[in-house]
């Protein structure tokens, strides 16, 4: 099977990178950090006008008529840019919530399992298992929520009491798509921190030499690339097949690449990597947060284990362990 991108797919990805480069550059990122994250309604509508949320809606319904492979490419770019807001939930709600497809409505998701809800205060609707909360139901849900400290300064969190929906209670397709799009964001972050590490290693000098000439730094950069590319292959393949087991594998690999690459990138940056002036710590914190969303590592491992089927004994012996 050929997983090379088509010319149209490359143009789609390039167009989204150009859009985010103009509408959410580093100055925009730092401004978002300064205001505590949340959704920029103007940018949200701009994304809607570009077809980000309506990408997979049929053309007769006002959408673009593309599929998961194309959506993955756009969410990969959003992950590179650290674009804040409930992008996955709003994309999934296109066609379900009025205004979501056009970027006029912001939709978040309650996933239960003790997880706080992201971007709740600015949301027009909340996805829950079995439906969508709007109007009075949403107001009651928000009223019962309390803010909690977020590890990611770009993602405000609230813990909601009362009505709680476990992520596994969502319809299988919806949960799988949410996990895959989140994995695509993680992939974009992993690729970006690899680039950041290499760029820094090529310009930073220590002991009279570029740090990129040190073997330990070369190994870190090589390891980052070796994590990113298998994750890319897994995410792209899962987008084509839509297979739940492949989606679980893609989420595991992308989560691992995003978290470990950000940590290695921070290591290469040294002490400055821990400062607010550096962007690498923002990638690490967002990667930690995403890793628990839609499909955690433990849940993905259970899906993979179940997909292996029964254990067969080797050489005709007993399969019992002990």
C-alpha positions in Angstrom: 0.0 0.0 0.0 1.4 3.4 -1.0 1.2 5.9 1.8 2.9 8.7 -0.1 0.9 11.9 0.0 -0.9 13.0 -3.1 -0.2 16.5 -4.6 -3.6 17.6 -3.3 -2.8 16.4 0.2 0.5 18.2 0.2 -1.2 21.4 -1.0 -3.8 21.0 1.8 -1.1 20.6 4.4 1.0 23.4 3.1 -2.1 25.7 3.0 -2.8 25.0 6.7 0.8 25.6 7.6 0.7 29.0 5.8 -2.6 29.9 7.4 -1.4 29.1 10.9 1.9 30.8 10.2 0.1 34.0 9.4 -2.8 33.8 12.0 -1.0 32.1 14.9 2.7 32.8 14.7 5.0 32.9 17.7 3.7 36.3 18.8 0.2 34.8 18.7 1.4 31.9 20.7 3.0 34.1 23.4 -0.1 36.3 23.5 -2.3 33.2 24.1 0.0 32.2 26.9 -0.3 35.6 28.4 -4.1 35.5 28.5 -4.2 32.0 29.9 -5.1 30.1 26.7 -8.7 29.6 25.7 -10.3 30.1 22.3 -9.7 33.1 20.1 -13.1 33.4 18.4 -11.7 35.3 15.5 -9.1 32.6 14.7 -11.8 30.0 15.3 -14.0 31.5 12.6 -11.0 31.8 10.3 -10.4 28.1 10.8 -14.0 27.4 10.0 -13.9 29.5 6.9 -10.8 27.5 5.8 -12.8 24.2 6.2 -10.9 22.9 9.2 -14.0 21.8 11.0 -16.2 20.9 8.0 -13.4 19.0 6.2 -15.2 15.6 6.5 -18.8 16.8 6.0 -20.3 15.9 2.6 -20.3 18.7 0.1 -24.1 18.6 -0.1 -24.1 19.4 3.6 -21.8 22.4 3.1 -18.6 20.5 3.9 -15.4 19.8 2.0 -16.1 16.1 1.4 -12.6 14.8 2.4 -11.7 12.0 4.8 -9.7 11.1 7.9 -6.3 11.0 6.1 -6.8 14.7 5.1 -8.0 15.6 8.6 -5.0 14.0 10.1 -2.7 16.3 8.0 -4.5 19.4 9.3 -4.4 18.3 12.9 -0.7 17.5 12.6 -0.2 21.1 11.6 -2.3 22.3 14.5 -0.1 20.2 16.8 3.1 21.8 15.3 1.7 25.2 16.0 0.4 24.4 19.5 -2.9 25.8 18.5 -5.1 26.0 21.6 -8.8 25.2 22.0 -11.0 22.1 21.7 -10.1 21.5 18.1 -10.9 17.7 18.1 -14.3 18.1 19.8 -15.4 20.9 17.5 -14.3 19.0 14.4 -16.2 15.9 15.6 -19.3 18.1 16.4 -19.5 19.5 12.8 -22.9 18.6 11.6 -24.1 17.8 15.1 -23.9 21.3 16.7 -25.2 24.4 14.8 -22.3 26.6 13.9 -19.5 24.1 14.7 -18.7 23.5 11.0 -18.3 27.2 10.4 -16.3 27.9 13.5 -19.1 30.0 15.0 -19.6 27.5 17.8 -16.9 26.2 20.2 -17.5 22.6 21.3 -15.6 20.7 24.0 -16.0 17.2 25.4 -16.6 15.6 28.8 -14.6 12.4 28.9 -15.1 11.3 32.5 -12.7 9.0 34.3 -11.8 11.9 36.6 -10.5 14.0 33.7 -11.3 17.7 33.8 -13.0 19.3 30.9 -10.9 21.6 28.7 -12.0 25.1 27.6 -15.4 24.7 29.3 -16.1 28.3 30.2 -15.9 29.4 26.6 -17.8 26.5 25.0 -21.2 26.7 23.3 -21.8 23.0 23.7 -20.3 19.9 25.3 -20.1 16.5 23.8 -21.1 13.8 26.3 -21.8 10.1 25.9 -25.2 9.8 24.2 -25.6 13.4 23.1 -24.7 17.1 23.3 -25.3 19.6 26.1 -26.5 23.0 25.0 -28.7 25.7 26.5 -30.0 25.2 30.0 -28.3 21.8 30.3 -25.0 23.3 29.4 -25.5 26.2 31.8 -26.3 23.8 34.7 -23.2 21.7 33.8 -21.0 24.8 33.8 -22.5 26.1 37.0 -21.5 22.8 38.7 -17.9 23.0 37.5 -14.9 24.4 39.3 -11.6 25.5 37.8 -8.5 23.4 38.4 -4.9 24.2 37.8 -3.8 23.1 34.4 -0.3 21.9 33.6 -0.7 23.5 30.2 -1.0 27.3 30.4 -2.8 27.3 27.0 -5.6 24.9 28.2 -7.9 26.1 31.0 -9.5 23.1 32.8 -12.6 22.6 34.9 -13.7 19.7 36.9 -17.4 19.1 36.5 -19.5 17.3 39.1 -22.7 15.4 38.5 -23.1 14.6 34.9 -20.0 12.7 33.9 -19.4 10.8 30.7 -16.7 8.2 30.4 -14.8 8.4 27.1 -15.3 4.6 26.5 -19.1 5.3 26.6 -18.9 7.3 23.4 -19.8 5.5 20.2 -16.7 3.5 19.0 -16.2 5.4 15.8 -16.4 8.8 17.6 -14.0 7.8 20.3 -11.6 6.3 17.7 -11.7 9.4 15.5 -11.0 11.6 18.6 -8.1 9.4 19.6 -6.6 9.5 16.0 -6.9 13.2 15.6 -5.3 13.7 19.0 -2.5 11.4 17.9 -2.1 13.6 14.8 -1.6 16.6 17.1 1.0 14.7 19.1 2.8 13.7 15.9 3.0 17.4 14.8 4.4 18.3 18.2 6.9 15.5 18.0 8.1 16.7 14.6 8.3 20.3 15.7 10.4 19.6 18.8 12.8 17.5 16.7 13.2 20.5 14.4 13.7 22.8 17.4 16.4 20.5 18.9 18.3 20.3 15.6 18.1 24.0 15.0 19.4 24.8 18.5 22.2 22.2 18.2 23.4 23.8 15.0 23.7 27.3 16.6 24.5 26.8 20.3 28.2 26.8 21.2 29.8 25.3 24.3 33.5 24.8 25.0 34.2 26.5 21.7 32.2 24.0 19.6 28.7 23.7 18.4 26.8 21.4 20.7 25.6 19.5 17.6 29.1 18.2 17.2 28.9 16.3 20.5 28.0 12.6 20.2 25.5 12.7 23.1 23.5 15.5 21.4 23.6 13.7 18.0 22.2 10.6 19.7 19.3 12.6 21.3 18.4 14.1 17.9 18.6 10.8 16.2 16.4 9.2 18.8 13.8 11.9 18.3 13.6 11.3 14.6 13.5 7.5 15.2 10.4 8.0 17.4 8.7 10.5 15.1 8.8 8.6 11.8 7.3 5.3 13.1 4.6 7.3 14.8 3.9 9.1 11.5 3.6 5.8 9.6 1.2 4.5 12.3 -1.0 7.6 12.3 -1.2 7.8 8.5 -2.0 4.1 8.2 -4.7 4.2 10.9 -6.3 7.2 9.1 -6.6 5.0 6.0 -7.9 1.9 7.6 -9.8 3.3 10.5 -9.1 0.1 12.4 -9.5 0.4 16.2 -6.4 -1.6 16.9 -4.3 0.4 14.5 -5.7 3.6 16.0 -4.7 2.4 19.5 -1.2 1.7 18.3 -0.9 5.1 16.6 -2.1 6.9 19.8 0.5 5.0 21.9 3.4 5.7 19.5 2.4 9.4 19.0 2.0 10.0 22.7 5.4 8.5 23.4 7.0 10.5 20.6 5.5 13.8 21.7 6.4 13.4 25.4 9.9 11.9 25.0 10.8 14.2 22.1 9.8 17.3 24.1 11.9 16.1 27.1 14.9 15.4 24.9 14.5 18.8 23.2 14.4 20.4 26.6 17.6 18.6 27.5 19.3 19.9 24.4 18.3 23.4 25.2 19.7 23.1 28.7 18.7 25.5 31.4 16.9 27.9 29.0 14.5 25.2 28.1 12.9 25.5 31.5 12.2 29.2 31.1 9.0 30.9 30.1 10.8 32.5 27.2 11.4 29.1 25.5 8.6 27.2 23.7 9.7 23.7 24.3 8.2 23.4 27.8 4.8 24.3 26.2 5.1 21.3 23.9 6.0 19.1 26.8 3.0 20.2 28.9 0.6 19.9 26.1 1.9 16.5 25.2 1.3 15.3 28.8 -2.2 16.7 28.7 -3.1 15.1 25.3 -1.7 11.7 26.3 -4.7 11.3 28.7 -7.3 12.4 26.2 -9.7 10.1 24.3 -7.5 7.1 24.7 -5.0 6.7 27.5 -2.0 4.5 27.3 -3.6 1.8 29.6 -6.7 1.8 27.4 -4.8 1.6 24.2 -2.7 -1.3 25.6 -5.9 -3.2 26.4 -7.2 -2.7 22.9 -3.9 -3.9 21.4 -3.8 -7.0 23.8 -7.4 -7.9 22.9 -6.5 -7.6 19.2 -3.8 -10.1 19.5 -6.3 -12.9 20.2 -5.7 -16.0 22.3 -2.1 -16.9 23.2 -1.1 -20.1 21.3 1.5 -22.4 23.0 4.9 -22.7 21.3 6.0 -26.1 20.0 2.8 -27.8 21.2 3.5 -27.1 24.9 1.3 -25.6 27.5 0.4 -21.9 27.2 0.2 -21.6 31.0 2.8 -19.4 32.6 4.3 -20.0 36.0 
